[in-house]
Amino acid sequence: MLAPPVSAGGAGVGVGERPREVRCWLHAPSGGGAGQAGTPDGVARQVGQSGRDVSQAAPLPDDVAPALPPVATAPGARSWGASRDTSATPAAPAATTPLVEPALLLDVQSLSVRFPVRTGLLQRVTSHSVAVADVSLTLPRGQTLALVGESGCGKTTLGKAIVQLLRGQAAIEGRALLDGQDLFGLHGEALRLARRSVQMIFQDPYASLNPRMRVYEVLEEGLLTLRPELDADARRQRLESLIERVGLRPDALQRHPHEFSGGQRQRLAIARALAVEPRLIVCDEPTSALDVSVQAQILNLLLELQRELGLSYLFITHHLGVVEYIADHVAVMQRGRIVESAETGALLAHPREPYTRDLLAAVPRLV
């Protein structure tokens, strides 16, 4: 759950890809009308299932690559709603066991990011541009928090700050606690170890992979830096297993990124993020550059990996139709601030802020 705002201020089967089964289709949210929020500001909300129903999803064309097979739920990973396969999850004990809210993995407290503005011949800093203003949010372990807003509202900047990609580029205030450890207070070896736990999937699968490197070298790079204890054989075994886990054949490791379609490249980007075994992955609009059918495949893959590995996602997007399917909780961002947050089903059914209603109205519908 999140703290209340402080102020209101190509598709198809291509080279190297294994056949898969897509089990869903993206839906526009069904309840986009104005209304009142389900719970008042400042009152804690239980982060649970959002009631998303994709059982009536339209089938994909026959030539679209299918999705990963069902994967047994890993110990400690949460079960999903009716639209997700929970057959491998054991039944809960009788009513003697109380419901316990999942432990927090990420706790962002009053985070602000300011970029220096340089002017004059000597390019001296004369002012600062505020990209993120006093943002607080929390993400329970094994769940997905969607960060929604229009382009330029600060979503990606917030994600990069959490992943520690803005050090030396911006003035950052506040804290980002990962399992109680402030990421902004770490340096040297402590920071290197912390980077194992948080990784990022970038928006553009064409620009995020080095075209001069083979896929094996791209994926191995993180292991060499963050997992130096692994020898060459251990690294190769891990990468061969990982490339199959994301739905590609082992021979893909010896190819170059330009030999793959957009959807396949995004699978490679997911594999790169998973290589160092993170607990938190910041997904920066990972489906926005893909065709709709391929978006469904990538979302299915992310959900399967979350069930299998117990991952937590900070999912950045401007598309509330995607949020409806993948997220447990939603935070709406406008001009660098969180203006509304709620459980996914409640926010889509009863958006409180006019800005949220505008975002819902912008979701394309087929009828």
Residue frames relative to the residue before (quaternion, step in Angstrom):
aa qw qx qy qz dx dy dz
M 1.0000 0.0000 0.0000 0.0000 0.00 0.00 0.00
L 0.3746 -0.7495 0.5082 0.1992 3.55 -1.14 0.47
A 0.5110 -0.6020 0.5069 0.3457 3.53 -1.22 0.49
P 0.5472 -0.6164 0.4372 0.3598 3.64 -1.00 0.67
P 0.5973 -0.5817 0.4002 0.3804 3.62 -1.11 0.59
V 0.5073 -0.6567 0.4683 0.3033 3.53 -1.07 0.80
S 0.7919 -0.0545 0.0522 0.6060 3.54 0.98 -0.83
A 0.4844 -0.6752 0.4674 0.3017 3.59 -1.17 0.42
G 0.0615 0.8961 -0.4389 -0.0228 3.43 1.15 0.29
G 0.5772 -0.2902 -0.1795 0.7419 26.55 13.19 -27.23
A 0.6524 -0.6008 0.3565 0.2937 3.25 -1.12 0.86
G 0.6805 0.4892 -0.3560 0.4133 3.53 -1.31 0.31
V 0.6108 -0.5443 0.4219 0.3907 3.51 -1.31 0.11
G 0.0334 -0.8157 0.5769 -0.0258 3.59 -0.70 1.07
V 0.8171 -0.2441 0.1842 0.4887 3.49 -1.28 -0.48
G 0.8712 0.1410 -0.0950 0.4606 3.54 -0.90 0.92
E 0.6043 0.5909 -0.3761 0.3798 3.64 1.14 0.01
R 0.3762 -0.7290 0.5357 0.2002 3.54 -0.99 0.92
P 0.5689 -0.5929 0.4221 0.3829 3.69 -0.98 0.68
R 0.0665 -0.8011 0.5943 -0.0239 3.52 -1.00 0.89
E 0.3495 -0.7306 0.5506 0.2025 3.57 -1.22 0.24
V 0.2029 -0.7832 0.5777 0.1076 3.57 -0.53 1.14
R 0.1660 -0.8414 0.5126 0.0424 3.54 -0.66 1.10
C 0.7611 0.3189 -0.1979 0.5291 3.58 1.16 0.14
W 0.1774 -0.7195 0.6517 0.1617 3.51 -1.41 0.11
L 0.5150 -0.6447 0.4572 0.3318 3.55 -1.04 0.67
H 0.1557 -0.7845 0.5971 0.0622 3.57 -1.05 0.82
A 0.4228 -0.6433 0.5589 0.3083 3.52 -1.13 0.54
P 0.5799 -0.5947 0.4136 0.3729 3.64 -1.04 0.63
S 0.4322 -0.7424 0.4617 0.2211 3.53 -0.93 0.92
G 0.7843 0.2969 -0.1627 0.5199 3.58 1.07 -0.52
G 0.1304 0.8391 -0.5175 0.1051 3.60 0.17 1.18
G 0.4528 0.7186 -0.4434 0.2861 3.58 1.19 0.20
A 0.6130 -0.5425 0.4175 0.3945 3.50 -1.28 0.26
G 0.2036 0.7688 -0.5893 0.1418 3.52 -1.17 0.54
Q 0.5777 -0.5721 0.4476 0.3723 3.51 -1.32 -0.15
A 0.5678 -0.5983 0.4424 0.3521 3.55 -1.11 0.65
G 0.5853 -0.6221 0.4009 0.3313 3.53 -1.14 0.68
T 0.7901 0.1215 -0.0791 0.5956 3.60 1.09 -0.55
P 0.5380 -0.6430 0.4276 0.3381 3.60 -1.01 0.68
D 0.6423 -0.5131 0.4014 0.4037 3.54 -1.31 0.42
G 0.7896 0.3357 -0.2480 0.4499 3.50 -1.17 0.71
V 0.6386 0.4988 -0.3419 0.4760 3.62 1.20 -0.22
A 0.4699 -0.6892 0.4717 0.2858 3.57 -0.78 1.02
R 0.1868 -0.7767 0.5944 0.0922 3.55 -1.02 0.85
Q 0.4601 -0.6567 0.5157 0.3018 3.57 -1.06 0.71
V 0.2920 -0.7455 0.5727 0.1758 3.58 -0.76 1.02
G 0.1855 0.8040 -0.5380 0.1725 3.59 -0.35 1.21
Q 0.7706 -0.3077 0.2417 0.5030 3.52 -1.15 -0.56
S 0.3967 -0.7503 0.4887 0.2022 3.53 -1.02 0.82
G 0.4953 -0.6882 0.4221 0.3209 3.58 1.23 0.11
R 0.3231 0.7606 -0.5114 0.2357 3.58 1.11 0.51
D 0.1147 -0.8011 0.5864 0.0359 3.60 -0.89 0.95
V 0.0363 0.8044 -0.5908 0.0510 3.54 -0.50 1.16
S 0.3095 0.7927 -0.4792 0.2147 3.56 1.24 0.41
Q 0.7179 0.4144 -0.2474 0.5017 3.59 1.16 -0.55
A 0.2754 0.7988 -0.4999 0.1902 3.57 1.20 0.40
A 0.4863 -0.6540 0.4961 0.2994 3.54 -1.11 0.75
P 0.4924 -0.6662 0.4599 0.3196 3.62 -0.95 0.77
L 0.4749 -0.6483 0.5162 0.2961 3.53 -1.22 0.57
P 0.6312 -0.5181 0.3969 0.4190 3.60 -1.21 0.33
D 0.6469 -0.5683 0.3528 0.3661 3.54 -1.21 0.60
D 0.7081 0.4817 -0.2796 0.4341 3.58 1.08 -0.66
V 0.5116 0.6299 -0.4377 0.3873 3.58 1.23 0.17
A 0.5250 -0.6564 0.4365 0.3210 3.56 -0.91 0.89
P 0.4267 -0.7252 0.4770 0.2538 3.60 -0.91 0.91
A 0.5617 -0.6463 0.4244 0.2943 3.68 -1.37 0.36
L 0.7098 -0.4381 0.3284 0.4432 3.53 -1.28 0.13
P 0.5136 -0.6107 0.4825 0.3611 3.62 -1.09 0.51
P 0.6473 -0.5144 0.3650 0.4280 3.59 -1.16 0.43
V 0.1911 -0.7805 0.5904 0.0762 3.53 -1.03 0.88
A 0.5100 -0.6512 0.4653 0.3152 3.55 -0.96 0.86
T 0.5223 -0.6473 0.4596 0.3114 3.53 -1.05 0.79
A 0.3944 -0.7198 0.5223 0.2314 3.55 -0.85 1.00
P 0.6030 -0.5533 0.4117 0.4009 3.59 -1.12 0.54
G 0.7897 0.2977 -0.2346 0.4824 3.54 -0.92 0.92
A 0.6133 0.5272 -0.3700 0.4571 3.60 1.21 -0.31
R 0.4801 -0.6904 0.4575 0.2891 3.58 -0.99 0.80
S 0.4765 -0.6310 0.5187 0.3252 3.56 -1.27 0.36
W 0.4046 -0.7241 0.5156 0.2150 3.54 -1.25 0.48
G 0.6743 -0.5058 0.3699 0.3907 3.53 -1.38 0.10
A 0.7890 -0.3618 0.2247 0.4427 3.52 -1.36 -0.07
S 0.6648 0.5159 -0.3112 0.4416 3.56 1.12 -0.61
R 0.7036 0.4037 -0.2610 0.5234 3.58 1.25 -0.06
D 0.5397 -0.6586 0.4296 0.3006 3.56 -1.07 0.79
T 0.0128 0.8094 -0.5850 0.0487 3.57 -0.54 1.21
S 0.3007 0.7969 -0.4862 0.1954 3.56 1.24 0.36
A 0.6875 0.4789 -0.2911 0.4618 3.58 1.13 -0.60
T 0.5750 0.5931 -0.3814 0.4148 3.58 1.26 -0.12
P 0.4240 -0.7162 0.4800 0.2773 3.64 -0.65 0.98
A 0.5733 -0.5985 0.4328 0.3547 3.54 -1.14 0.64
A 0.5327 -0.6357 0.4549 0.3244 3.53 -1.09 0.75
P 0.5564 -0.5991 0.4465 0.3635 3.60 -1.09 0.63
A 0.6917 -0.4675 0.3464 0.4279 3.53 -1.29 0.24
A 0.7706 -0.4685 0.2282 0.3670 3.49 -1.32 0.50
T 0.4721 0.6834 -0.4486 0.3299 3.59 1.19 0.12
T 0.6667 0.4843 -0.3043 0.4779 3.62 1.20 -0.47
P 0.3281 -0.7625 0.5158 0.2119 3.65 -0.56 1.05
L 0.5100 -0.6154 0.4999 0.3336 3.54 -1.24 0.53
V 0.0968 -0.7970 0.5958 0.0187 3.56 -0.84 1.02
E 0.4471 -0.6869 0.5022 0.2758 3.56 -0.85 0.96
P 0.5344 -0.6386 0.4319 0.3466 3.63 -0.88 0.85
A 0.5480 -0.6125 0.4564 0.3410 3.54 -1.11 0.70
L 0.5131 -0.6479 0.4688 0.3117 3.55 -1.10 0.73
L 0.2548 -0.7361 0.6047 0.1661 3.54 -1.06 0.79
L 0.8021 0.1299 -0.0361 0.5817 3.58 0.93 -0.95
D 0.0067 0.7813 -0.6229 0.0388 3.55 -0.93 0.96
V 0.0820 -0.8022 0.5914 -0.0001 3.58 -0.31 1.29
Q 0.0798 -0.8261 0.5574 -0.0232 3.55 -0.69 1.14
S 0.8570 -0.1581 0.0754 0.4847 3.57 -0.71 1.21
L 0.2180 0.8105 -0.5116 0.1838 3.57 0.87 0.94
S 0.0058 0.7763 -0.6293 0.0364 3.56 -0.92 1.01
V 0.1077 -0.7800 0.6153 0.0384 3.56 -1.08 0.81
R 0.0155 -0.7972 0.6023 -0.0379 3.58 -0.77 1.10
F 0.2313 -0.7710 0.5812 0.1196 3.55 -0.91 0.99
P 0.4663 -0.6905 0.4705 0.2906 3.62 -0.90 0.83
V 0.2403 -0.7350 0.6181 0.1416 3.55 -1.13 0.77
R 0.1321 -0.8159 0.5621 0.0304 3.58 -0.56 1.19
T 0.0173 -0.7983 0.6012 -0.0311 3.56 -0.94 0.92
G 0.7237 0.4572 -0.3177 0.4079 3.54 -1.32 0.21
L 0.7129 -0.4622 0.3335 0.4086 3.50 -1.36 0.19
L 0.7303 0.4143 -0.2231 0.4951 3.57 1.05 -0.78
Q 0.3652 -0.7683 0.4591 0.2561 3.58 1.33 0.05
R 0.2130 0.7839 -0.5468 0.2027 3.52 0.81 1.03
V 0.5148 -0.6312 0.4829 0.3214 3.56 -1.16 0.63
T 0.0918 -0.8234 0.5599 0.0121 3.56 -0.58 1.17
S 0.7919 -0.0254 0.0199 0.6097 3.60 1.20 -0.41
H 0.3458 -0.7152 0.5616 0.2313 3.55 -1.35 -0.05
S 0.2896 -0.7262 0.5986 0.1743 3.55 -1.17 0.71
V 0.3011 -0.7752 0.5336 0.1541 3.57 -0.65 1.15
A 0.1557 -0.8064 0.5678 0.0556 3.58 -0.63 1.16
V 0.7719 0.0945 -0.0410 0.6273 3.59 1.12 -0.73
A 0.0996 -0.8322 0.5455 -0.0034 3.56 -0.73 1.08
D 0.8608 -0.1930 0.1140 0.4569 3.56 -0.59 1.24
V 0.2465 0.7879 -0.5180 0.2240 3.59 0.80 1.04
S 0.0230 -0.7690 0.6388 -0.0016 3.55 -0.99 0.92
L 0.1762 0.7704 -0.5981 0.1335 3.57 -0.94 0.89
T 0.1935 -0.7658 0.6017 0.1182 3.56 -1.27 0.42
L 0.1320 -0.7789 0.6106 0.0550 3.55 -1.19 0.65
P 0.3188 -0.7572 0.5375 0.1900 3.62 -0.52 1.13
R 0.6202 -0.5633 0.4097 0.3608 3.52 -1.22 0.56
G 0.8388 0.2064 -0.1615 0.4772 3.57 -0.97 0.90
Q 0.6617 0.4873 -0.3146 0.4751 3.60 1.22 0.23
T 0.4027 -0.7058 0.5367 0.2273 3.56 -1.36 0.16
L 0.1125 -0.7584 0.6406 0.0411 3.53 -0.91 1.03
A 0.2118 -0.7764 0.5832 0.1104 3.58 -0.72 1.07
L 0.1678 -0.7546 0.6295 0.0786 3.54 -0.95 0.97
V 0.0573 -0.8473 0.5245 -0.0607 3.54 -0.31 1.36
G 0.3419 0.7234 -0.5614 0.2110 3.55 -1.12 0.70
E 0.6280 -0.5412 0.3999 0.3908 3.54 -1.29 0.29
S 0.6696 -0.4795 0.3690 0.4307 3.57 -1.27 0.23
G 0.7998 0.2945 -0.2248 0.4723 3.56 -0.97 0.89
C 0.5274 0.6585 -0.4091 0.3477 3.60 1.23 0.06
G 0.6382 -0.5619 0.3252 0.4137 3.62 1.22 -0.10
K 0.3750 0.7569 -0.4747 0.2473 3.61 1.24 0.07
T 0.7172 0.4444 -0.2584 0.4704 3.56 0.72 -1.07
T 0.6113 0.5482 -0.3503 0.4506 3.58 1.04 -0.72
L 0.6426 0.5116 -0.3195 0.4725 3.57 0.97 -0.82
G 0.6624 0.5080 -0.3069 0.4571 3.59 0.93 -0.87
K 0.6697 0.4929 -0.2998 0.4677 3.58 0.92 -0.86
A 0.6210 0.5362 -0.3477 0.4539 3.58 1.04 -0.69
I 0.6542 0.5100 -0.3158 0.4606 3.59 0.96 -0.84
V 0.7031 0.4471 -0.2585 0.4888 3.60 1.03 -0.80
Q 0.4546 -0.7170 0.4221 0.3178 3.60 1.30 0.04
L 0.4003 0.7147 -0.4804 0.3133 3.58 0.99 0.82
L 0.6766 0.4925 -0.2935 0.4622 3.61 1.24 -0.07
R 0.3538 0.7381 -0.5059 0.2723 3.58 1.19 0.24
G 0.8096 0.2158 -0.1953 0.5097 3.55 -0.83 1.05
Q 0.6910 0.4594 -0.2802 0.4826 3.59 1.25 -0.17
A 0.8066 0.1205 -0.0251 0.5782 3.57 1.12 -0.62
A 0.4579 -0.6320 0.5438 0.3084 3.53 -1.31 0.39
I 0.0716 -0.8207 0.5665 -0.0186 3.57 -0.61 1.18
E 0.0591 -0.7781 0.6253 0.0049 3.55 -0.93 0.99
G 0.6534 0.4834 -0.3864 0.4360 3.56 -1.17 0.61
R 0.4167 -0.6988 0.5286 0.2420 3.54 -1.33 -0.17
A 0.1084 -0.7408 0.6571 0.0875 3.53 -1.30 0.53
L 0.1114 -0.8294 0.5472 0.0148 3.56 -0.18 1.32
L 0.0796 -0.7649 0.6389 0.0201 3.54 -0.80 1.10
D 0.8002 -0.1294 0.0099 0.5854 3.55 -0.29 1.31
G 0.7393 -0.4377 0.2180 0.4630 3.56 0.98 0.90
Q 0.6439 0.5062 -0.3230 0.4742 3.60 1.24 -0.09
D 0.3760 -0.7446 0.5092 0.2118 3.59 -0.68 1.13
L 0.3739 -0.7604 0.4891 0.2068 3.58 -0.49 1.20
F 0.6683 0.5152 -0.3076 0.4397 3.59 1.04 -0.71
G 0.6666 0.4916 -0.3051 0.4699 3.58 1.22 -0.25
L 0.5861 0.5948 -0.3617 0.4147 3.58 1.28 0.04
H 0.0136 -0.7822 0.6228 -0.0112 3.54 -1.17 0.69
G 0.8275 0.2674 -0.1653 0.4651 3.55 -1.29 0.32
E 0.8534 -0.0812 0.0871 0.5075 3.53 -0.97 -0.95
A 0.6240 0.5430 -0.3424 0.4455 3.60 1.03 -0.74
L 0.6556 0.4947 -0.3101 0.4788 3.59 1.00 -0.78
R 0.6328 0.5365 -0.3333 0.4479 3.60 0.98 -0.80
L 0.6605 0.4944 -0.3049 0.4758 3.57 0.97 -0.81
A 0.6552 0.5160 -0.3161 0.4522 3.59 1.01 -0.79
R 0.6052 0.5772 -0.3588 0.4146 3.59 1.07 -0.64
R 0.5314 0.6122 -0.4152 0.4128 3.61 1.19 -0.33
S 0.7274 0.4901 -0.2315 0.4208 3.55 1.01 -0.88
V 0.7820 0.2257 -0.1341 0.5653 3.61 1.17 -0.35
Q 0.0251 0.7964 -0.5991 0.0794 3.55 -0.74 1.14
M 0.3130 -0.7622 0.5478 0.1449 3.56 -1.29 0.30
I 0.2034 -0.7195 0.6503 0.1345 3.55 -1.19 0.74
F 0.2850 -0.8057 0.4987 0.1445 3.57 -0.53 1.17
Q 0.6682 -0.5611 0.3407 0.3502 3.51 -1.28 0.56
D 0.7887 0.3254 -0.1544 0.4983 3.58 0.79 -1.02
P 0.2602 -0.7967 0.5210 0.1620 3.63 -0.31 1.15
Y 0.6095 0.5559 -0.3554 0.4395 3.59 1.23 -0.28
A 0.7508 0.3929 -0.2083 0.4884 3.58 1.03 -0.77
S 0.6632 0.5546 -0.3093 0.3961 3.61 1.13 -0.50
L 0.6915 0.4057 -0.2745 0.5309 3.61 1.29 -0.08
N 0.4629 -0.6930 0.4828 0.2690 3.58 -0.85 1.00
P 0.3592 -0.7763 0.4706 0.2164 3.63 -0.47 1.13
R 0.6528 0.5292 -0.3195 0.4378 3.62 1.19 -0.38
M 0.6817 0.4744 -0.2776 0.4828 3.57 1.24 -0.28
R 0.4823 -0.6160 0.5294 0.3281 3.54 -1.17 0.60
V 0.6569 -0.5224 0.3629 0.4049 3.56 -1.19 0.54
Y 0.6149 0.5538 -0.3552 0.4348 3.58 0.98 -0.78
E 0.6769 0.4889 -0.2926 0.4660 3.59 0.91 -0.88
V 0.6204 0.5441 -0.3390 0.4518 3.59 1.04 -0.76
L 0.7196 0.4388 -0.2528 0.4752 3.58 0.86 -0.94
E 0.6580 0.5318 -0.3108 0.4331 3.57 1.06 -0.73
E 0.5257 0.6798 -0.3991 0.3197 3.58 1.14 -0.60
G 0.6829 0.4838 -0.2875 0.4657 3.57 0.91 -0.91
L 0.6386 0.5272 -0.3285 0.4542 3.57 1.02 -0.75
L 0.6422 0.5308 -0.3279 0.4453 3.59 0.96 -0.80
T 0.7194 0.4439 -0.2442 0.4751 3.57 1.04 -0.80
L 0.8200 0.2882 -0.1106 0.4820 3.56 0.77 -1.07
R 0.7593 0.2450 -0.1724 0.5776 3.62 1.24 -0.26
P 0.0397 0.8552 -0.5159 0.0313 3.61 0.72 1.01
E 0.5672 0.6145 -0.3896 0.3858 3.60 1.19 -0.31
L 0.6081 0.5556 -0.3542 0.4428 3.61 1.24 -0.31
D 0.3295 -0.7322 0.5565 0.2136 3.59 -0.90 0.90
A 0.7512 -0.4173 0.2590 0.4411 3.59 -1.30 0.14
D 0.6620 0.5051 -0.3149 0.4554 3.61 0.94 -0.83
A 0.6553 0.5054 -0.3112 0.4672 3.58 0.96 -0.84
R 0.6412 0.5144 -0.3289 0.4648 3.58 1.00 -0.77
R 0.6632 0.5037 -0.3144 0.4556 3.59 0.92 -0.87
Q 0.6500 0.5105 -0.3231 0.4610 3.60 0.90 -0.82
R 0.6601 0.5044 -0.3169 0.4577 3.57 0.94 -0.83
L 0.6919 0.4790 -0.2934 0.4537 3.59 0.85 -0.88
E 0.6306 0.5177 -0.3426 0.4658 3.61 1.02 -0.69
S 0.6526 0.4926 -0.3086 0.4860 3.58 1.01 -0.77
L 0.6682 0.5238 -0.2965 0.4372 3.57 0.97 -0.89
I 0.6610 0.5138 -0.3223 0.4419 3.59 0.91 -0.85
E 0.6482 0.4834 -0.3189 0.4945 3.60 1.11 -0.60
R 0.6127 0.5690 -0.3454 0.4261 3.57 1.05 -0.69
V 0.7241 0.3938 -0.2485 0.5088 3.61 1.06 -0.63
G 0.6560 -0.5905 0.2898 0.3703 3.59 1.23 0.36
L 0.6065 0.5218 -0.3759 0.4675 3.60 1.18 0.45
R 0.5289 -0.6337 0.4607 0.3262 3.57 -1.24 0.44
P 0.6481 -0.5546 0.3509 0.3863 3.62 -1.11 0.58
D 0.6296 0.5501 -0.3586 0.4152 3.62 1.04 -0.62
A 0.4911 0.6509 -0.4349 0.3821 3.60 1.25 -0.14
L 0.5721 0.6182 -0.3792 0.3830 3.59 1.13 -0.53
Q 0.7189 0.4389 -0.2514 0.4769 3.61 1.11 -0.57
R 0.5851 0.5668 -0.3723 0.4448 3.59 1.25 0.16
H 0.4662 -0.6457 0.5239 0.3023 3.55 -1.35 0.13
P 0.6653 -0.5504 0.3196 0.3902 3.63 -1.08 0.63
H 0.6449 0.5484 -0.3467 0.4040 3.63 0.99 -0.71
E 0.6072 0.5720 -0.3496 0.4264 3.60 1.24 -0.24
F 0.6753 0.4847 -0.2791 0.4807 3.60 1.28 -0.05
S 0.5274 -0.6008 0.4969 0.3376 3.55 -1.28 0.41
G 0.7093 -0.4573 0.3153 0.4339 3.57 -1.27 0.17
G 0.6723 0.4948 -0.3032 0.4596 3.57 0.93 -0.86
Q 0.6483 0.5076 -0.3150 0.4719 3.56 1.04 -0.76
R 0.6313 0.5229 -0.3377 0.4626 3.59 1.01 -0.72
Q 0.6511 0.4950 -0.3354 0.4675 3.58 1.00 -0.70
R 0.5842 0.5404 -0.3718 0.4780 3.59 1.13 -0.49
L 0.6339 0.5154 -0.3249 0.4763 3.59 1.04 -0.75
A 0.6406 0.5165 -0.3253 0.4658 3.58 1.01 -0.77
I 0.6296 0.5150 -0.3290 0.4797 3.58 1.05 -0.72
A 0.6435 0.5174 -0.3213 0.4637 3.58 0.98 -0.84
R 0.6354 0.5270 -0.3347 0.4545 3.59 0.97 -0.77
A 0.6597 0.5007 -0.3110 0.4662 3.58 0.96 -0.82
L 0.6993 0.4834 -0.2705 0.4517 3.60 1.02 -0.78
A 0.5014 0.7169 -0.4090 0.2596 3.58 1.16 -0.57
V 0.7583 0.3764 -0.2085 0.4898 3.61 0.93 -0.84
E 0.4690 -0.7180 0.4061 0.3157 3.60 1.32 0.30
P 0.1043 0.8189 -0.5553 0.1005 3.62 0.57 1.11
R 0.4086 -0.6721 0.5521 0.2766 3.54 -1.34 0.21
L 0.7653 0.2175 -0.1142 0.5950 3.57 1.19 -0.63
I 0.0497 -0.7753 0.6291 0.0254 3.57 -0.97 0.91
V 0.2486 -0.7326 0.6182 0.1391 3.55 -0.89 1.02
C 0.1348 -0.8014 0.5819 0.0324 3.58 -0.53 1.24
D 0.1322 -0.8244 0.5490 0.0390 3.58 -0.25 1.28
E 0.7737 -0.3449 0.1624 0.5060 3.57 0.02 1.37
P 0.0666 0.8653 -0.4950 0.0420 3.61 0.77 0.98
T 0.7390 0.3975 -0.2364 0.4899 3.62 1.19 -0.27
S 0.4932 0.7127 -0.4180 0.2720 3.61 1.19 -0.26
A 0.7034 0.4454 -0.2713 0.4829 3.63 1.13 -0.52
L 0.6350 0.5538 -0.3084 0.4416 3.59 1.30 0.08
D 0.5951 -0.5340 0.4547 0.3923 3.55 -1.30 0.35
V 0.6641 -0.5385 0.3408 0.3909 3.56 -1.19 0.58
S 0.6651 0.5007 -0.3193 0.4528 3.61 0.89 -0.85
V 0.6659 0.4817 -0.3016 0.4832 3.58 1.03 -0.77
Q 0.5575 0.5851 -0.3854 0.4454 3.60 1.12 -0.57
A 0.6576 0.5165 -0.3136 0.4500 3.57 0.91 -0.92
Q 0.6450 0.5212 -0.3239 0.4554 3.59 0.97 -0.79
I 0.6782 0.4878 -0.2963 0.4631 3.59 0.90 -0.92
L 0.6363 0.5136 -0.3335 0.4691 3.61 0.99 -0.75
N 0.6320 0.5221 -0.3293 0.4685 3.59 0.99 -0.80
L 0.6495 0.5228 -0.3114 0.4560 3.56 0.96 -0.88
L 0.6573 0.5080 -0.3142 0.4595 3.59 0.91 -0.87
L 0.6619 0.4992 -0.3095 0.4657 3.59 0.98 -0.80
E 0.6360 0.5199 -0.3305 0.4648 3.60 0.99 -0.78
L 0.6685 0.4925 -0.2985 0.4706 3.58 0.93 -0.86
Q 0.6312 0.5302 -0.3375 0.4545 3.58 1.03 -0.70
R 0.6557 0.4977 -0.3109 0.4750 3.57 0.98 -0.83
E 0.6988 0.4951 -0.2722 0.4386 3.55 0.91 -0.94
L 0.8124 0.2980 -0.1096 0.4891 3.57 0.87 -0.99
G 0.4286 -0.7140 0.4623 0.3045 3.61 1.21 -0.16
L 0.2722 0.7993 -0.4951 0.2046 3.60 1.10 0.65
S 0.2593 -0.7007 0.6328 0.2033 3.52 -1.36 0.34
Y 0.1649 -0.7950 0.5793 0.0713 3.57 -1.00 0.86
L 0.1442 -0.6760 0.7094 0.1378 3.50 -1.22 0.73
F 0.0927 -0.8512 0.5162 -0.0180 3.55 -0.11 1.36
I 0.1571 -0.8087 0.5653 0.0431 3.56 -0.39 1.29
T 0.2164 0.7735 -0.5686 0.1778 3.58 -0.79 1.00
H 0.3187 -0.7059 0.5837 0.2440 3.54 -1.33 0.21
H 0.6286 0.5552 -0.3048 0.4513 3.59 1.33 -0.10
L 0.2768 -0.7929 0.5225 0.1472 3.58 -0.35 1.23
G 0.5396 0.6005 -0.4127 0.4217 3.61 1.20 -0.25
V 0.6423 0.4895 -0.3076 0.5032 3.59 1.12 -0.67
V 0.6198 0.5640 -0.3340 0.4315 3.56 1.00 -0.87
E 0.6210 0.5768 -0.3366 0.4103 3.57 0.96 -0.89
Y 0.7266 0.4486 -0.2433 0.4600 3.57 1.01 -0.79
I 0.8202 0.3411 -0.1416 0.4369 3.58 0.78 -0.97
A 0.7394 0.4801 -0.2401 0.4065 3.62 1.00 -0.71
D 0.3814 -0.6868 0.5730 0.2335 3.54 -1.28 0.56
H 0.7951 0.0835 0.0116 0.6005 3.54 1.06 -0.80
V 0.1932 -0.7960 0.5686 0.0755 3.59 -1.09 0.70
A 0.0784 -0.7447 0.6598 0.0625 3.53 -1.17 0.76
V 0.2326 -0.7779 0.5731 0.1109 3.57 -0.80 1.05
M 0.1468 -0.8167 0.5576 0.0234 3.55 -0.72 1.13
Q 0.0446 0.7827 -0.6179 0.0607 3.55 -0.96 0.95
R 0.8547 -0.0460 -0.0108 0.5170 3.55 -0.81 1.07
G 0.7595 -0.4231 0.2012 0.4513 3.54 0.89 0.97
R 0.7115 0.4104 -0.2504 0.5124 3.61 1.26 -0.01
I 0.4464 -0.6326 0.5538 0.3063 3.55 -1.27 0.47
V 0.1414 -0.8260 0.5432 0.0514 3.58 -0.55 1.17
E 0.7987 0.0067 0.0000 0.6017 3.61 1.19 -0.38
S 0.0503 0.7824 -0.6197 0.0362 3.55 -1.08 0.74
A 0.1637 0.7742 -0.5935 0.1469 3.56 -1.05 0.80
E 0.6351 -0.4519 0.4358 0.4499 3.52 -1.38 0.02
T 0.6468 -0.5970 0.3050 0.3636 3.57 -0.95 0.91
G 0.6951 0.4815 -0.2951 0.4449 3.59 0.74 -0.99
A 0.6593 0.5124 -0.3091 0.4553 3.57 0.97 -0.85
L 0.6838 0.4870 -0.3058 0.4490 3.58 0.88 -0.86
L 0.6733 0.4886 -0.3090 0.4609 3.60 0.94 -0.78
A 0.6892 0.4703 -0.2827 0.4731 3.59 1.05 -0.70
H 0.8193 0.0959 -0.0081 0.5652 3.58 0.97 -0.84
P 0.0267 -0.8156 0.5779 -0.0048 3.62 0.36 1.15
R 0.3533 -0.7693 0.5025 0.1755 3.56 -0.87 0.96
E 0.7467 0.4006 -0.2151 0.4854 3.58 0.91 -0.93
P 0.5515 -0.6061 0.4519 0.3524 3.62 -1.03 0.70
Y 0.6119 0.5572 -0.3470 0.4412 3.59 1.06 -0.71
T 0.6494 0.5022 -0.3156 0.4759 3.60 1.00 -0.80
R 0.6437 0.5137 -0.3226 0.4665 3.59 0.99 -0.78
D 0.6237 0.5291 -0.3387 0.4651 3.59 1.07 -0.68
L 0.6419 0.5135 -0.3252 0.4674 3.59 1.01 -0.78
L 0.6478 0.5108 -0.3147 0.4694 3.58 1.01 -0.79
A 0.6622 0.5123 -0.3063 0.4531 3.56 0.98 -0.83
A 0.6585 0.5272 -0.3047 0.4423 3.58 1.17 -0.53
V 0.5037 0.6421 -0.4383 0.3766 3.61 1.24 -0.16
P 0.4099 -0.7283 0.4844 0.2587 3.64 -0.64 1.02
R 0.1280 -0.7771 0.6137 0.0558 3.54 -1.09 0.81
L 0.4789 -0.6930 0.4683 0.2666 3.55 -1.11 0.72
V 0.7773 0.2223 -0.1303 0.5740 3.61 1.18 -0.45
